[in-house]
Amino acid sequence: MSNVQPVVNEAAQDTDPRDIGLTLRELEVLRGIAEARRNYEIAQQLFISTRTVEKHVENILRKLGVKRRMQAAQHFRLSTEVGEESTETAAA
């Protein structure tokens, strides 16, 4: 038996990133993380410094309560999927 921890902690998993106080810029950086972009690629895309991206990543991980970028990316994907399902349900 291995002691495998969930990719995203339970508290963060049920929370939309916008509901935990991520700024618009942090959401843009989080989208870049979810697209598997490196910090320098996110910096180029958003016209900010790599150091600024690093700081945003630190803040994102802290606010989501996760330790790794992959966990933040999964959290973003899960919240995006839930948002899309809600929109589709409302449109039906």
N, C-alpha and C positions, 0 to 999 in steps of 0.2 A: 504494500500500500504506500503510495506516495502522498506527501502532504502538499497538494497543489492548491494554491490560493486562487480565488476568482480573479479574473483579469481586471474587473472594476469592482470597487467595494460596493456593498449593498446600498449605502446611503447615496452615493454618487450615481449609481445605476438608475435610480428612480427619479433623478433630478435633471431637468432640462438645463443645459449650460447657461441659458439666459436667465434662469431663475436663481442662479447662485452668484450672480453679480459679475459675470464676465463682461468686460467692455466690448464694444463693437470691434475694436482692433484685436482684442484677445480672441474673439470669435473668428476673425479673419485668419489669424495665426493658427488657430485650432483647425480650421478648414484645411490650411496648408499641411499641417501635421497629418490630418486624415487622408490627404492625397499623397502621403509618403514623400513630401518634399523635405529637403535639408534646410537648416536654418538660413544658409546663404541664399538658397533659392527663394525662400519665403521673403527674405529681406529685399531681394531684387524685385520680386513681384509687387511688394507693398511700398517700395521706395523708402525703406528705412534701413538702419544699420543692422548688421548681424548681432551686435551686442544688444540692441533693442529687442530683437526677436528672442534672444536668449532670456532676457528679463521677462518678456511676455510668457514664454514657455514655463519659466519658474512659477510665475503667478497662476497660470492655467493649472499646472499640476497641483499646486497648493490648494486652489479653490475647488478642484474636482476631488481632492483627497486621494490622488493616485501618485505613483512613484515613477512611472515610465511613460514615454511618449505614446507607445503602442496602446497603453491603457486609456490615455486621453483620446486617441483616435477612435478606439472602439466605442467609447462613451459618446463621442460626437456622432458616429454612425448610428448608434442605437437611438439617440435622441432625434436624429434626422428621420429615421425610419418611422418612429412613433409620430412625428409631426406630419409626415406624408400620409400615414394611415388616417390621422385625424382629419386632414384636409379632404381626403377621398371620401371618408364617411360623411362629412358635412356636405359635400357636393352631391351625394347620392340621394 
